[in-house]
Amino acid sequence: MLTRLKAAISNLFSDENKLDIRNVRYLPRWMVLFIDTLLILISTLITYFLLLDLHIQPLDVITNGQQLSLVIGVNFIFLLIFKTYAGLIRHSSFMDAMKLMFATIATFSLLMVLNLVLQEFYSLKIFINTGLILFSFISFTALFSFRLAVKQLYERFKVAQKNEEIINAVIIGVDDGAISVAAALDIEHPQRFIIKGFISKRQNKSLRILDKPVLELDKSIQHLVEKLKAEAIVFAGNSMTAEERFSIVKECLEHDIKVFNSPLVINWSETTTVTDQLKSLQIEDLLNRDPIELNDNVKSGKIKGKTILVTGGAGSIGSEIARQVASYNPKRLIVLDQAETPLHSLSLELQNSFPDVDFEFVICDVANRNRLRILFDSFKIDIIYHAAAYKHVPLMENNPSEAILTNVYGTKNLADIAAKHKVSHFVMVSTDKAVNPTNVMGATKRAAEMYVQSKFFDLQDKGKKRYTKFITTRFGNVLGSNGSVVPLFKKQIESGGPVTITHPDIIRYFMTIPEACQLVLEAGTMGEGGEIFIFDMGEPVRIMDLAEKMIKLSGHTVNEDIEIKITGLRPGEKLYEELLSDESKTLPTHHEKIMISQDSTSNFDDISTTINKIVKAAIKNNNAISVSKLKSLVPEFKSKNSEYEILDIEVHNDTSFIKTEKQLSKEG
């Protein structure tokens, strides 16, 4: 008890409890304790005069002043012990009332015990028992009434305040999380949301929560919101599936109803309000599918205690792979990238978030074969996640040689050295643009897929006891990644528009960065080598619809506040992406949303030889010849770039840079 008392006194007079006249948001704790003590003094005096009215004379064993000091002193000690002063008065709750009751009971009990002990041993009494009972009742009533009065005054003031930015909102859900969010928004000051009611999937006739009506989601969301005289909805709790959320949001956007998301757990802080923790709906929330859930235990077992290499580690995908890998306690995590500043920023973040992980941050271009050899000689690497690549379609159309050197030659370098060092798993990050490619970027990624897949089967055919398992993951566009359409649209909307779209009918598959990286890690655990993993990404998204939704989510009107401008397809761009080529078939896996693409494979020696020639042309920056040979390696590559559409050059007769097959193989 003494320890708690000392801590309470120390906390009471800490700097944070000093009164700042310039910004009185709440009474400091010492002032609350002072008012409580004053109320106890008044309660004592009221008790004294009531006893006199009842013709009950106070005992004269000790003076009236001594009695008063003893009662107030004991009461003060128990107020400190039970911290009745600690809560915000305007937010007083049942728990605060219980603390007051415990402090009152403890005071009464101690004074009564003192009375009984003196009576037993000295035949003296210092308090009248009736007086103690009367005092306890009066003091508790006074302390509780003070808090109730402040709370009611605050509520009246809150209702009377004039705030043009107040939003009338409806809470979606009636589980514990939804009720907590509603209660938190209701008591917030200054109030920015007025909760008009709840909407539930379950039938709840005449049910009220927090004295607010609960309507069943049996009609359109627009009808229910209008019935409750609201203008916004807040998703709280986790009672809605992704499909149900998508349907509700779609209707809200059509009728200009604002949509907000709430965290499942409210972070109570003096510097962060509840409203600050609400966020406008993000475009990631509009994916019409449930997120893919994978087995963390399996991934942890494969990664824990291993040395992992992540290439392209400073990029959107690579950095998230590094974060997820670090969470599984690897022996060492090597993060490689040629971008200095982003890699430095990531190194600070990872070392701060995962202080127990042994990191190595390596500046290196995957096209630098000698640098990669030194890296592999220095560390015994168990698993590689290869995310390094150039990915921007228009830039790669204008710089095809660089696309080839990084995406094809860089992958070849890494794969060759990994096989030589008998790395256990090599997981390559690919793209849906590799399927029936119409641009250089997609064709280079398909060439890289072909190389690592054929290399695995070549190693397998040679009958080696231990060889690298080469695995490919293929997925669509990633929301929020560097260069993604979503951050571009956000910047355009913030600057007042216009939002630029290349074609009104263009569609794309989308996924979130964490999902993409989970797929990559899962592939590294379930793959046996030679597979190309794809997965169910839901329905493709029409980019025009995406732009319109983002404009509406930002509170603007399409083509009034923010214009949508059609700019025309860029070189190499196509209207839609595919996850499978026309000839490919799929095999199921243990996860219903993850499949294996059965793409045809070619002879490794033929692929390797052709890639050597393509790389040789790229080194000499001979774009025409390198793209032509790329087309011969990837026959489904049908360029949408007029510069390469009719390209058909007989590169075999160009002796200015092509050496014999034997020489090229040696250099490869």
C-alpha positions as CSV (number, residue, x, y, z in Angstrom):
1,M,0.0,0.0,0.0
2,L,2.9,2.4,0.8
3,T,4.4,1.7,-2.6
4,R,1.2,2.5,-4.4
5,L,0.8,5.7,-2.3
6,K,4.3,6.9,-3.1
7,A,3.7,6.3,-6.8
8,A,0.4,8.0,-6.8
9,I,1.9,11.1,-5.1
10,S,4.8,11.2,-7.6
11,N,2.5,10.9,-10.5
12,L,0.1,13.5,-9.2
13,F,2.7,16.2,-9.2
14,S,4.5,15.2,-12.5
15,D,5.1,17.9,-15.2
16,E,2.2,16.6,-17.3
17,N,-0.2,17.4,-14.6
18,K,0.8,21.1,-14.3
19,L,-1.9,23.5,-15.3
20,D,-1.4,25.3,-18.6
21,I,-3.7,28.4,-18.6
22,R,-3.2,28.9,-22.3
23,N,-4.7,25.5,-23.2
24,V,-7.1,24.1,-20.6
25,R,-8.4,20.9,-22.3
26,Y,-9.0,19.1,-19.0
27,L,-8.5,19.6,-15.3
28,P,-5.1,18.5,-14.0
29,R,-5.1,15.7,-11.6
30,W,-4.0,17.7,-8.5
31,M,-7.0,20.1,-9.1
32,V,-9.4,17.1,-9.3
33,L,-8.0,15.8,-6.0
34,F,-8.3,19.3,-4.5
35,I,-12.0,19.5,-5.4
36,D,-12.6,16.0,-4.1
37,T,-11.0,16.9,-0.8
38,L,-13.1,20.1,-0.6
39,L,-16.2,18.0,-1.2
40,I,-15.2,15.7,1.6
41,L,-14.7,18.7,3.9
42,I,-18.2,19.9,3.0
43,S,-19.6,16.4,3.5
44,T,-18.1,16.3,7.0
45,L,-19.6,19.6,7.9
46,I,-23.0,18.5,6.6
47,T,-22.8,15.3,8.6
48,Y,-21.9,17.4,11.8
49,F,-24.9,19.7,11.4
50,L,-27.3,16.8,10.6
51,L,-26.2,15.0,13.8
52,L,-26.9,18.2,15.7
53,D,-30.4,18.5,14.1
54,L,-31.0,14.9,15.3
55,H,-29.9,16.0,18.8
56,I,-26.9,13.7,18.7
57,Q,-23.9,15.4,20.4
58,P,-20.4,14.7,19.0
59,L,-18.0,12.8,21.2
60,D,-15.4,14.9,23.0
61,V,-12.6,12.3,23.3
62,I,-10.7,14.4,20.7
63,T,-11.5,17.9,19.5
64,N,-13.8,18.6,16.5
65,G,-10.8,19.9,14.5
66,Q,-8.9,16.6,15.2
67,Q,-11.9,14.5,14.1
68,L,-12.2,16.6,10.9
69,S,-8.4,16.2,10.1
70,L,-8.5,12.5,10.7
71,V,-11.5,11.9,8.5
72,I,-10.2,14.1,5.7
73,G,-6.7,12.6,6.0
74,V,-7.8,8.9,5.8
75,N,-10.2,9.8,2.9
76,F,-7.4,11.6,1.1
77,I,-5.0,8.6,1.4
78,F,-7.6,6.2,-0.1
79,L,-8.4,8.7,-3.0
80,L,-4.7,8.5,-3.8
81,I,-4.5,4.7,-3.5
82,F,-7.6,4.1,-5.8
83,K,-6.6,6.9,-8.2
84,T,-10.0,8.4,-8.3
85,Y,-8.5,11.6,-9.7
86,A,-6.8,9.9,-12.7
87,G,-9.7,9.8,-15.2
88,L,-11.0,12.6,-17.4
89,I,-14.0,13.9,-15.5
90,R,-16.0,14.5,-18.7
91,H,-15.5,10.8,-19.6
92,S,-16.4,9.3,-16.2
93,S,-17.6,5.8,-16.5
94,F,-18.9,2.9,-14.3
95,M,-15.3,2.1,-13.4
96,D,-14.8,5.6,-12.0
97,A,-17.9,5.2,-9.8
98,M,-16.5,1.9,-8.6
99,K,-13.2,3.5,-7.6
100,L,-15.1,6.1,-5.6
101,M,-17.1,3.4,-3.9
102,F,-14.0,1.4,-3.0
103,A,-12.3,4.6,-1.6
104,T,-15.4,5.4,0.5
105,I,-15.8,1.9,1.8
106,A,-12.1,1.7,2.7
107,T,-12.3,5.0,4.6
108,F,-15.5,3.9,6.5
109,S,-13.9,0.5,7.3
110,L,-10.6,1.9,8.6
111,L,-12.4,4.5,10.8
112,M,-14.8,1.9,12.1
113,V,-12.0,-0.5,12.9
114,L,-10.2,2.3,14.7
115,N,-13.3,3.1,16.7
116,L,-13.8,-0.6,17.7
117,V,-10.2,-1.0,18.7
118,L,-10.2,2.0,21.0
119,Q,-13.5,0.9,22.5
120,E,-12.3,-2.6,23.1
121,F,-9.0,-1.7,24.7
122,Y,-9.6,1.8,26.2
123,S,-13.4,2.0,26.4
124,L,-13.2,5.1,24.3
125,K,-15.0,6.1,21.0
126,I,-13.9,9.0,18.9
127,F,-16.7,8.7,16.2
128,I,-20.4,8.0,16.4
129,N,-21.2,5.0,14.2
130,T,-24.3,6.6,12.9
131,G,-22.2,9.6,11.9
132,L,-19.7,7.4,10.0
133,I,-22.5,5.8,8.0
134,L,-24.1,9.1,7.3
135,F,-20.8,10.7,6.3
136,S,-19.9,7.8,3.9
137,F,-23.3,8.2,2.1
138,I,-23.0,11.9,1.8
139,S,-19.4,12.0,0.6
140,F,-19.9,9.3,-2.0
141,T,-23.0,11.2,-3.3
142,A,-21.1,14.4,-3.5
143,L,-18.1,13.0,-5.3
144,F,-20.2,11.1,-7.8
145,S,-22.6,14.0,-8.3
146,F,-19.6,16.3,-9.1
147,R,-18.5,13.9,-11.9
148,L,-22.0,13.5,-13.2
149,A,-22.6,17.2,-13.3
150,V,-19.3,17.9,-15.2
151,K,-20.2,15.1,-17.7
152,Q,-23.7,16.5,-18.3
153,L,-22.4,20.1,-18.7
154,Y,-19.8,18.8,-21.2
155,E,-22.5,17.0,-23.2
156,R,-24.7,20.1,-23.3
157,F,-21.7,22.2,-24.4
158,K,-20.8,19.7,-27.0
159,V,-24.3,19.7,-28.5
160,A,-24.4,23.5,-28.4
161,Q,-21.1,24.0,-30.2
162,K,-21.2,25.3,-33.8
163,N,-19.0,23.2,-36.0
164,E,-19.8,23.2,-39.7
165,E,-17.5,20.2,-40.3
166,I,-19.5,17.8,-38.1
167,I,-20.5,14.6,-40.1
168,N,-23.6,12.6,-39.4
169,A,-22.5,9.0,-39.6
170,V,-23.8,5.4,-39.3
171,I,-21.7,2.6,-37.9
172,I,-21.7,-0.6,-39.9
173,G,-21.7,-3.5,-37.5
174,V,-22.9,-4.1,-33.9
175,D,-20.0,-6.3,-32.6
176,D,-17.8,-5.1,-29.7
177,G,-15.4,-3.3,-32.0
178,A,-18.2,-1.3,-33.7
179,I,-19.7,-0.3,-30.4
180,S,-16.3,0.8,-29.0
181,V,-15.7,3.0,-32.1
182,A,-19.2,4.5,-31.8
183,A,-18.7,5.3,-28.1
184,A,-15.3,6.8,-28.7
185,L,-16.6,9.0,-31.5
186,D,-19.5,10.1,-29.4
187,I,-17.4,11.4,-26.5
188,E,-14.7,13.0,-28.6
189,H,-14.0,16.7,-28.2
190,P,-14.2,18.6,-30.4
191,Q,-16.8,16.4,-31.9
192,R,-16.5,15.7,-35.6
193,F,-18.9,12.8,-36.0
194,I,-22.4,12.5,-34.7
195,I,-23.4,8.8,-34.6
196,K,-27.0,8.5,-35.8
197,G,-27.3,4.7,-35.4
198,F,-26.0,1.3,-36.4
199,I,-26.6,-1.0,-39.4
200,S,-26.4,-4.8,-38.8
201,K,-26.7,-7.9,-40.9
202,R,-28.7,-9.6,-38.1
203,Q,-32.4,-8.9,-37.5
204,N,-32.7,-6.7,-34.4
205,K,-36.2,-5.4,-33.9
206,S,-36.5,-2.4,-31.6
207,L,-32.8,-2.9,-30.5
208,R,-31.0,0.2,-29.4
209,I,-27.2,0.5,-28.7
210,L,-25.8,3.6,-26.8
211,D,-29.4,4.9,-27.1
212,K,-29.2,4.9,-30.9
213,P,-31.3,2.8,-33.3
214,V,-30.1,-0.4,-35.0
215,L,-31.4,-1.1,-38.5
216,E,-31.2,-4.3,-40.3
217,L,-29.3,-4.4,-43.6
218,D,-32.3,-5.7,-45.5
219,K,-32.6,-2.8,-47.9
220,S,-30.3,-0.6,-49.9
221,I,-27.6,1.1,-47.9
222,Q,-28.7,4.5,-49.4
223,H,-32.2,4.0,-48.0
224,L,-31.0,3.1,-44.5
225,V,-28.5,6.0,-44.4
226,E,-31.2,8.5,-45.5
227,K,-33.6,7.0,-42.9
228,L,-31.1,7.8,-40.2
229,K,-30.5,11.2,-41.6
230,A,-26.8,10.6,-42.1
231,E,-24.3,11.4,-44.8
232,A,-21.5,8.9,-44.1
233,I,-20.8,5.3,-43.0
234,V,-18.0,4.0,-40.8
235,F,-16.9,0.5,-41.2
236,A,-16.0,-0.7,-37.7
237,G,-15.4,-4.2,-36.3
238,N,-15.0,-7.2,-38.6
239,S,-18.6,-8.4,-39.2
240,M,-18.5,-7.8,-43.0
241,T,-16.9,-10.0,-45.6
242,A,-14.9,-8.4,-48.4
243,E,-17.7,-9.1,-50.9
244,E,-20.3,-7.4,-48.6
245,R,-18.0,-4.4,-48.0
246,F,-17.4,-4.1,-51.8
247,S,-21.2,-4.1,-52.4
248,I,-21.8,-1.4,-49.8
249,V,-19.0,0.8,-50.9
250,K,-20.0,0.6,-54.5
251,E,-23.5,1.8,-53.6
252,C,-22.2,4.5,-51.4
253,L,-20.0,5.9,-54.1
254,E,-22.9,5.9,-56.6
255,H,-24.9,8.1,-54.2
256,D,-22.1,10.3,-52.8
257,I,-22.2,8.8,-49.3
258,K,-18.8,9.2,-47.6
259,V,-17.1,6.1,-46.4
260,F,-14.6,5.8,-43.5
261,N,-12.7,2.9,-42.1
262,S,-11.9,2.4,-38.4
263,P,-9.0,0.4,-36.9
264,L,-10.1,-2.7,-35.0
265,V,-8.4,-1.3,-31.9
266,I,-8.6,2.4,-30.9
267,N,-5.3,3.8,-29.7
268,W,-6.1,6.1,-26.8
269,S,-3.7,9.0,-26.8
270,E,-3.7,12.6,-25.7
271,T,-2.0,13.6,-29.0
272,T,-4.1,11.4,-31.4
273,T,-7.9,11.8,-31.5
274,V,-10.2,9.0,-32.5
275,T,-11.1,10.9,-35.7
276,D,-7.5,11.0,-36.6
277,Q,-7.5,7.2,-36.5
278,L,-10.4,7.0,-38.9
279,K,-9.3,7.0,-42.5
280,S,-11.1,7.6,-45.7
281,L,-11.6,4.3,-47.6
282,Q,-8.5,3.4,-49.5
283,I,-8.6,1.9,-53.0
284,E,-7.1,-1.3,-51.6
285,D,-10.4,-1.8,-49.8
286,L,-12.2,-2.1,-53.1
287,L,-10.7,-5.3,-54.3
288,N,-13.7,-7.6,-54.8
289,R,-12.2,-10.6,-53.1
290,D,-11.2,-11.9,-49.7
291,P,-7.4,-11.6,-49.0
292,I,-5.4,-14.7,-49.5
293,E,-4.3,-16.3,-46.2
294,L,-1.2,-18.5,-46.1
295,N,0.4,-20.7,-43.6
296,D,2.9,-18.6,-41.6
297,N,4.2,-21.7,-39.7
298,V,5.4,-23.3,-42.9
299,K,7.2,-20.2,-44.1
300,S,8.8,-19.6,-40.7
301,G,10.2,-23.2,-40.7
302,K,11.8,-22.7,-44.1
303,I,13.3,-19.3,-43.4
304,K,14.3,-19.4,-39.7
305,G,18.0,-19.8,-39.2
306,K,18.7,-19.5,-43.0
307,T,20.8,-16.9,-45.0
308,I,18.4,-15.1,-47.3
309,L,19.2,-12.9,-50.3
310,V,16.6,-10.4,-51.6
311,T,17.5,-8.6,-54.8
312,G,15.8,-5.4,-55.7
313,G,15.4,-5.0,-52.0
314,A,14.9,-1.3,-52.0
315,G,11.9,-1.5,-54.3
316,S,8.2,-1.8,-53.4
317,I,8.1,-5.6,-53.6
318,G,11.7,-6.3,-52.5
319,S,11.4,-4.1,-49.4
320,E,8.2,-5.8,-48.3
321,I,9.7,-9.2,-48.9
322,A,12.7,-8.1,-46.7
323,R,10.3,-7.0,-43.9
324,Q,8.4,-10.2,-44.0
325,V,11.5,-12.4,-44.2
326,A,13.0,-10.5,-41.2
327,S,9.9,-11.3,-39.1
328,Y,10.7,-15.0,-39.4
329,N,14.2,-14.7,-37.7
330,P,16.6,-15.6,-40.5
331,K,20.2,-16.3,-39.6
332,R,21.2,-13.4,-42.0
333,L,19.3,-11.3,-44.4
334,I,21.2,-9.8,-47.4
335,V,19.4,-7.0,-49.1
336,L,20.8,-6.0,-52.5
337,D,19.9,-3.1,-54.7
338,Q,21.7,-0.6,-57.0
339,A,19.7,2.4,-55.7
340,E,21.7,3.9,-52.9
341,T,19.3,6.3,-51.2
342,P,16.3,4.0,-51.0
343,L,18.5,1.1,-49.7
344,H,20.0,3.4,-47.1
345,S,16.5,4.4,-45.9
346,L,15.4,0.8,-45.8
347,S,18.5,-0.2,-43.8
348,L,17.6,2.3,-41.1
349,E,14.0,1.0,-41.0
350,L,14.9,-2.7,-40.8
351,Q,17.7,-2.3,-38.3
352,N,15.3,-0.3,-36.0
353,S,12.4,-2.7,-36.5
354,F,14.4,-6.0,-36.3
355,P,17.4,-5.3,-34.0
356,D,18.1,-9.1,-33.5
357,V,18.5,-9.9,-37.2
358,D,21.9,-9.9,-38.9
359,F,21.6,-7.6,-41.9
360,E,23.9,-7.0,-44.9
361,F,23.0,-4.2,-47.3
362,V,24.8,-4.5,-50.6
363,I,25.0,-2.0,-53.4
364,C,25.2,-4.0,-56.6
365,D,23.8,-4.2,-60.1
366,V,22.6,-7.8,-60.9
367,A,24.2,-7.3,-64.4
368,N,27.6,-7.1,-62.6
369,R,28.5,-10.8,-62.7
370,N,31.9,-10.5,-60.9
371,R,30.3,-8.5,-58.0
372,L,27.7,-11.3,-57.6
373,R,30.5,-13.9,-57.6
374,I,32.3,-12.1,-54.8
375,L,29.0,-11.9,-52.8
376,F,28.3,-15.6,-53.1
377,D,31.9,-16.5,-52.2
378,S,31.5,-14.4,-49.0
379,F,28.2,-15.8,-47.8
380,K,26.6,-19.3,-48.0
381,I,23.2,-18.3,-49.2
382,D,20.3,-20.7,-48.7
383,I,17.3,-18.9,-50.4
384,I,17.1,-16.1,-53.1
385,Y,14.1,-13.9,-53.7
386,H,14.9,-12.2,-57.0
387,A,12.8,-9.0,-57.3
388,A,15.4,-6.8,-59.1
389,A,14.0,-5.7,-62.4
390,Y,13.2,-2.7,-64.6
391,K,9.4,-2.6,-64.9
392,H,8.2,0.7,-66.4
393,V,6.8,-0.2,-69.8
394,P,7.3,3.2,-71.7
395,L,10.9,3.6,-70.4
396,M,11.9,0.1,-71.4
397,E,10.4,0.6,-74.8
398,N,12.8,3.5,-75.2
399,N,15.7,1.7,-73.5
400,P,15.4,-2.0,-74.6
401,S,19.0,-2.7,-74.1
402,E,18.9,-1.7,-70.5
403,A,15.8,-3.8,-69.9
404,I,17.6,-6.8,-71.4
405,L,20.8,-6.3,-69.3
406,T,18.9,-6.1,-66.0
407,N,15.8,-8.3,-66.5
408,V,17.4,-11.1,-68.7
409,Y,21.2,-10.9,-68.2
410,G,20.9,-10.0,-64.5
411,T,18.5,-13.0,-63.9
412,K,20.9,-15.3,-65.9
413,N,23.9,-14.2,-63.8
414,L,22.1,-14.7,-60.5
415,A,20.7,-18.1,-61.6
416,D,24.0,-19.4,-62.9
417,I,25.9,-18.4,-59.8
418,A,23.1,-19.7,-57.5
419,A,23.2,-23.1,-59.3
420,K,27.0,-23.2,-59.0
421,H,26.8,-22.5,-55.2
422,K,23.9,-25.0,-54.8
423,V,21.5,-22.5,-53.3
424,S,18.5,-24.4,-52.1
425,H,15.7,-22.2,-53.6
426,F,15.6,-19.5,-56.2
427,V,12.3,-17.6,-56.3
428,M,11.8,-15.2,-59.2
429,V,9.3,-12.4,-59.1
430,S,7.7,-12.1,-62.5
431,T,4.6,-10.3,-63.9
432,D,1.5,-10.9,-65.9
433,K,3.0,-8.7,-68.6
434,A,5.2,-11.7,-69.4
435,V,2.1,-13.5,-70.8
436,N,1.6,-12.8,-74.5
437,P,3.9,-9.8,-74.2
438,T,3.3,-6.6,-76.3
439,N,6.2,-4.7,-74.9
440,V,10.0,-5.1,-74.3
441,M,9.6,-5.2,-70.5
442,G,7.1,-8.1,-70.6
443,A,9.2,-10.0,-73.2
444,T,12.3,-9.7,-71.1
445,K,10.5,-11.0,-68.0
446,R,9.2,-13.9,-70.1
447,A,12.7,-14.6,-71.4
448,A,13.9,-14.6,-67.7
449,E,11.1,-17.0,-66.8
450,M,12.1,-19.4,-69.7
451,Y,15.8,-19.3,-68.6
452,V,15.3,-20.2,-64.9
453,Q,12.6,-22.8,-65.7
454,S,14.7,-24.5,-68.4
455,K,17.8,-24.4,-66.2
456,F,16.0,-26.2,-63.4
457,F,14.9,-29.1,-65.8
458,D,18.5,-29.2,-67.2
459,L,20.0,-29.6,-63.7
460,Q,17.3,-32.2,-62.9
461,D,18.0,-34.1,-66.1
462,K,21.7,-34.2,-65.3
463,G,20.9,-36.3,-62.3
464,K,22.7,-34.2,-59.7
465,K,21.9,-35.1,-56.1
466,R,21.6,-31.5,-55.0
467,Y,20.6,-28.7,-57.2
468,T,18.8,-25.4,-57.0
469,K,15.0,-25.3,-57.1
470,F,14.1,-22.5,-59.5
471,I,10.6,-21.2,-58.9
472,T,8.6,-18.4,-60.6
473,T,5.8,-16.3,-59.2
474,R,3.6,-14.3,-61.6
475,F,1.1,-11.7,-60.5
476,G,-0.6,-8.5,-61.7
477,N,-0.3,-4.9,-60.8
478,V,0.6,-4.0,-57.2
479,L,-1.4,-1.3,-55.5
480,G,0.8,1.5,-54.1
481,S,4.1,0.3,-55.7
482,N,6.5,2.8,-57.1
483,G,5.1,3.8,-60.5
484,S,1.7,2.3,-59.9
485,V,-1.3,4.0,-61.3
486,V,-2.8,4.5,-57.8
487,P,-0.2,6.9,-56.4
488,L,-0.2,8.7,-59.7
489,F,-3.9,9.3,-59.5
490,K,-3.6,10.4,-55.9
491,K,-1.1,13.1,-56.9
492,Q,-3.2,14.2,-59.8
493,I,-6.3,14.5,-57.6
494,E,-4.4,16.4,-54.9
495,S,-3.2,18.9,-57.5
496,G,-6.7,19.5,-58.8
497,G,-6.5,17.2,-61.9
498,P,-6.8,16.2,-64.6
499,V,-6.5,12.5,-63.9
500,T,-5.0,10.9,-67.0
501,I,-6.0,7.5,-68.4
502,T,-4.5,6.1,-71.6
503,H,-7.7,4.4,-72.8
504,P,-11.3,4.3,-71.4
505,D,-11.5,0.5,-71.8
506,I,-8.2,-0.5,-70.3
507,I,-8.4,-3.1,-67.5
508,R,-5.9,-4.5,-65.0
509,Y,-5.6,-7.1,-62.2
510,F,-4.6,-5.7,-58.9
511,M,-3.3,-7.0,-55.6
512,T,-1.8,-5.5,-52.4
513,I,1.9,-5.4,-51.8
514,P,1.7,-7.7,-48.6
515,E,-0.3,-10.2,-50.6
516,A,2.2,-10.2,-53.4
517,C,5.0,-10.8,-51.0
518,Q,3.2,-13.5,-49.1
519,L,2.8,-15.3,-52.5
520,V,6.5,-15.0,-53.2
521,L,7.4,-16.4,-49.8
522,E,4.8,-19.2,-50.0
523,A,6.2,-20.2,-53.4
524,G,9.6,-20.6,-51.9
525,T,8.2,-23.1,-49.4
526,M,5.8,-25.1,-51.5
527,G,7.7,-25.2,-54.8
528,E,9.6,-28.2,-55.9
529,G,11.3,-26.5,-58.9
530,G,10.3,-25.6,-62.4
531,E,6.8,-24.2,-61.5
532,I,5.3,-20.9,-62.4
533,F,2.9,-20.0,-59.6
534,I,-0.2,-17.8,-60.3
535,F,-3.2,-17.1,-58.2
536,D,-6.8,-16.0,-58.3
537,M,-6.7,-12.2,-58.3
538,G,-10.5,-11.8,-58.5
539,E,-12.1,-9.7,-61.1
540,P,-10.0,-7.3,-63.3
541,V,-10.5,-3.7,-62.5
542,R,-11.4,-1.2,-65.2
543,I,-9.0,1.7,-64.8
544,M,-11.7,4.3,-65.7
545,D,-13.8,2.9,-62.8
546,L,-10.8,3.1,-60.6
547,A,-10.2,6.7,-61.4
548,E,-13.8,7.6,-60.8
549,K,-13.9,5.9,-57.4
550,M,-10.7,7.5,-56.3
551,I,-12.1,11.0,-57.2
552,K,-15.3,10.3,-55.3
553,L,-13.4,8.9,-52.3
554,S,-11.5,12.2,-52.2
555,G,-14.8,14.1,-51.9
556,H,-14.9,15.5,-55.5
557,T,-17.2,15.2,-58.4
558,V,-16.0,13.5,-61.6
559,N,-15.5,15.9,-64.5
560,E,-16.8,18.8,-62.5
561,D,-14.2,19.2,-59.7
562,I,-11.7,16.8,-61.2
563,E,-11.5,16.1,-65.0
564,I,-10.6,12.7,-66.4
565,K,-8.5,13.0,-69.6
566,I,-7.8,10.3,-72.1
567,T,-4.2,10.4,-73.4
568,G,-4.1,7.3,-75.7
569,L,-2.2,4.0,-75.3
570,R,1.5,4.3,-74.7
571,P,4.1,2.4,-76.8
572,G,3.9,-1.3,-75.8
573,E,0.8,-0.9,-73.7
574,K,-2.2,-3.2,-74.2
575,L,-5.8,-3.0,-73.0
576,Y,-5.8,-6.0,-70.8
577,E,-3.3,-8.3,-69.1
578,E,-3.4,-12.1,-68.8
579,L,-2.1,-14.5,-66.2
580,L,-1.9,-17.4,-68.6
581,S,-1.0,-17.7,-72.3
582,D,-3.4,-19.3,-74.8
583,E,-1.5,-22.6,-74.7
584,S,-1.1,-22.8,-70.9
585,K,-3.1,-24.9,-68.5
586,T,-3.2,-24.9,-64.7
587,L,-2.7,-27.4,-62.0
588,P,-4.3,-27.0,-58.5
589,T,-2.2,-26.7,-55.3
590,H,-3.0,-27.2,-51.6
591,H,-4.3,-23.7,-51.6
592,E,-7.5,-23.1,-53.6
593,K,-6.4,-19.7,-54.8
594,I,-2.9,-20.6,-55.9
595,M,-2.3,-22.5,-59.1
596,I,0.6,-23.7,-61.2
597,S,0.9,-22.7,-64.8
598,Q,1.9,-25.4,-67.2
599,D,3.9,-23.4,-69.7
600,S,5.8,-25.2,-72.5
601,T,9.5,-25.4,-71.9
602,S,12.3,-25.3,-74.4
603,N,15.8,-26.8,-74.5
604,F,18.1,-25.1,-72.0
605,D,21.1,-25.0,-74.4
606,D,19.0,-23.4,-77.1
607,I,17.6,-20.8,-74.7
608,S,21.0,-20.0,-73.2
609,T,22.6,-19.6,-76.6
610,T,19.9,-17.2,-77.8
611,I,20.0,-15.2,-74.6
612,N,23.8,-14.9,-75.0
613,K,23.2,-13.4,-78.5
614,I,20.5,-11.0,-77.2
615,V,22.8,-9.9,-74.3
616,K,25.7,-9.4,-76.7
617,A,23.6,-7.1,-78.9
618,A,22.3,-5.2,-75.8
619,I,25.9,-4.6,-74.5
620,K,26.6,-2.9,-77.8
621,N,23.3,-1.0,-77.4
622,N,22.1,-2.4,-80.7
623,N,18.4,-2.1,-79.9
624,A,17.0,-3.3,-83.3
625,I,19.0,-6.6,-83.2
626,S,18.5,-7.3,-79.5
627,V,14.7,-6.8,-79.9
628,S,14.6,-8.9,-83.0
629,K,16.4,-11.8,-81.3
630,L,14.1,-11.3,-78.2
631,K,11.2,-11.9,-80.6
632,S,12.8,-15.1,-81.9
633,L,13.2,-16.3,-78.3
634,V,9.7,-15.3,-77.3
635,P,7.6,-15.9,-80.4
636,E,4.3,-14.8,-78.7
637,F,5.9,-11.3,-78.3
638,K,3.8,-9.1,-80.6
639,S,5.0,-5.5,-80.1
640,K,2.5,-2.7,-79.8
641,N,5.3,-0.2,-80.4
642,S,5.3,0.9,-84.0
643,E,9.1,1.1,-83.9
644,Y,9.4,-2.6,-83.4
645,E,6.2,-3.9,-85.0
646,I,7.7,-4.7,-88.4
647,L,11.2,-5.4,-87.1
648,D,12.5,-8.5,-88.8
649,I,16.3,-8.6,-89.1
650,E,18.5,-11.6,-89.9
651,V,20.9,-11.2,-87.0
652,H,22.8,-14.3,-87.8
653,N,24.5,-12.5,-90.7
654,D,25.6,-9.6,-88.5
655,T,29.2,-10.5,-87.8
656,S,30.0,-7.2,-86.3
657,F,29.1,-8.5,-82.8
658,I,28.0,-12.1,-83.0
659,K,30.6,-14.7,-82.3
660,T,30.3,-18.4,-82.8
661,E,27.9,-20.4,-80.6
662,K,30.9,-22.0,-78.9
663,Q,32.5,-18.7,-78.0
664,L,29.3,-17.3,-76.7
665,S,28.7,-20.4,-74.6
666,K,32.1,-20.0,-73.0
667,E,31.5,-16.4,-72.2
668,G,28.0,-17.1,-70.8
